[in-house]
Amino acid sequence: MDVILPDYYGENIYTLSCTIAKFLGVNRNCLKEMDISLNNRLVLVLFDGLGWNIFQKTESKINAKKITTVFPSTTSTVLTTLFTALTPGEHGVLGYNTFVKRLGGIVNTLRYTFPQLSERDSIKD
């Protein structure tokens, strides 16, 4: 198996998110956008964890394009990149449990709580 390094100038989740941000009129200082035509409408369907090799086995007639992900390739990191048009180094979400300086510790971003607590939304302003 070949190692594929993140390429934030190639066709990946980050450049796709920058293209979508521009389409929606959101100003971002992106490194690059994808060279695709979005016309007047946009539909984005995300299949989390569906590899290109598995997609090809479906023999789908969908016109799909293979792109790469960001690093780390965890759901929380990738979705944050997709929704913000920022690289993982910029948005800082590198997993479900992330250090948040403003809150003074490690935070579980799904429950918005400290990982050692079992209750939800335990961090208050």
Backbone hydrogen bonds, N-H to C=O, Kabsch-Sander energy under -0.5 kcal/mol:
donor,donor_aa,acceptor,acceptor_aa,energy
5,L,3,V,-0.6
10,G,7,D,-1.5
12,N,10,G,-0.9
13,I,68,T,-1.6
16,L,12,N,-2.4
17,S,13,I,-2.5
18,C,14,Y,-2.1
19,T,15,T,-1.9
20,I,16,L,-2.4
21,A,17,S,-2.5
22,K,18,C,-2.2
23,F,19,T,-2.2
24,L,20,I,-2.2
25,G,22,K,-1.2
26,V,21,A,-3.1
27,N,25,G,-0.6
28,R,26,V,-0.6
30,C,28,R,-1.1
34,M,15,T,-1.0
36,I,34,M,-1.4
38,L,36,I,-0.5
41,R,38,L,-0.7
45,V,43,V,-0.5
46,L,44,L,-0.5
47,F,45,V,-0.5
48,D,46,L,-0.7
50,L,47,F,-1.7
51,G,49,G,-0.9
55,F,51,G,-2.5
56,Q,52,W,-2.4
57,K,53,N,-1.1
58,T,54,I,-0.7
58,T,55,F,-1.1
59,E,56,Q,-1.2
60,S,55,F,-0.6
64,A,62,I,-1.3
68,T,11,E,-2.0
74,T,72,P,-0.5
78,V,74,T,-2.7
79,L,75,T,-2.8
80,T,76,S,-1.6
81,T,77,T,-2.0
82,L,78,V,-2.6
83,F,79,L,-2.5
84,T,80,T,-1.6
85,A,81,T,-2.3
86,L,81,T,-0.5
90,E,87,T,-1.2
91,H,87,T,-2.5
92,G,88,P,-2.3
94,L,92,G,-1.1
98,T,96,Y,-0.7
98,T,107,V,-2.7
100,V,105,G,-2.9
101,K,99,F,-0.6
103,L,100,V,-0.8
104,G,100,V,-1.0
104,G,101,K,-0.8
105,G,100,V,-1.5
107,V,98,T,-3.1
108,N,113,T,-3.9
109,T,96,Y,-3.5
109,T,107,V,-0.8
112,Y,108,N,-1.7
113,T,108,N,-1.2
117,L,114,F,-2.3
121,D,111,R,-2.3
123,I,112,Y,-1.1
124,K,122,S,-0.7
